[in-house]
Amino acid sequence: MEDLKLLIEQLKAAGMTPTVNLTIAMDRSDIEGIKALRSSLQEAGITPEVQIQIGVSGATSPGPEPAPDIGDQASFTVVVSDDKLNCMTFTKLDKAGKPIMEIREPRIHLFRGDRLSVSAEHKVSDKDPGDGTIIGTGGIPYYFIVDCPAKPEAKGFYVRQSEVSRS
C-alpha cells in the first residue's frame, strides 16, 4: 500500500492524474480491505473505480481482466492491419452462448504493424470451432491474444479478426 501511495505522489508531482481501477472477483471479496484501500486512495486525491468480476458459466475467460493462466497454448502470429485497434473483453454471454465483446477499459491500443501471437485452440463457448476463432455476438470472429511484445498488457484480451492479418 505504501508503494502505491508513493507512486501516486510521484505521478502527481509529475503533473499526471492517475486512474485507479479495482477489479474484485466476486468469490474473493474482502469488503473491509476494499474499503480501506478505497479510503487510502481517496485520501491521496484519487477516486477509484470498483469493478466486480462475475464468473459466467461456460466461459473460459469471463471478466474484465485476462485469465491468469493461459498456459502454453498452440498459437500463430498475426499483424495489426488497421491503423489502430482496441483490445476487447467480455463479462457475459448472450442468449445464444456467445460472448458480448466490449472495449477493454482502460483502453489498450495496438497499431498497424504490431505483431502478436493468438491462440490456435482457445474456446469460449460451444459455438467456437476450436481453431482459435472466438465467435462473438452478431457472428463477429475474434482471436485471443497469448503474447504481444509491443504491448504486453494486451495478453489475455481479444482482437477482431478483421483488424489483423495472419503473417
HELIX and SHEET records of a PDB file:
HELIX    1   1 GLU A    2  ALA A   13  1                                  12    
HELIX    2   2 MET A   26  ARG A   28  5                                   3    
HELIX    3   3 ILE A   31  GLU A   43  1                                  13    
HELIX    4   4 THR A  137  GLY A  139  5                                   3    
HELIX    5   5 PRO A  152  ALA A  154  5                                   3    
HELIX    6   6 GLN A  161  GLU A  163  5                                   3    
SHEET    1   A 2 ASN A  21  ALA A  25  0                                        
SHEET    2   A 2 GLU A  49  GLN A  53  1                                        
SHEET    1   B 5 ILE A 134  ILE A 135  0                                        
SHEET    2   B 5 PRO A 141  ASP A 147 -1                                        
SHEET    3   B 5 ARG A 115  SER A 119 -1                                        
SHEET    4   B 5 SER A  75  VAL A  80 -1                                        
SHEET    5   B 5 VAL A 164  ARG A 166 -1                                        
SHEET    1   C 2 LYS A  84  ASN A  86  0                                        
SHEET    2   C 2 HIS A 109  PHE A 111 -1                                        
SHEET    1   D 2 MET A  88  LEU A  93  0                                        
SHEET    2   D 2 PRO A  99  ILE A 103 -1                                        
SHEET    1   E 3 ILE A 134  ILE A 135  0                                        
SHEET    2   E 3 PRO A 141  ASP A 147 -1                                        
SHEET    3   E 3 TYR A 158  ARG A 160 -1                                        
END                                                                             
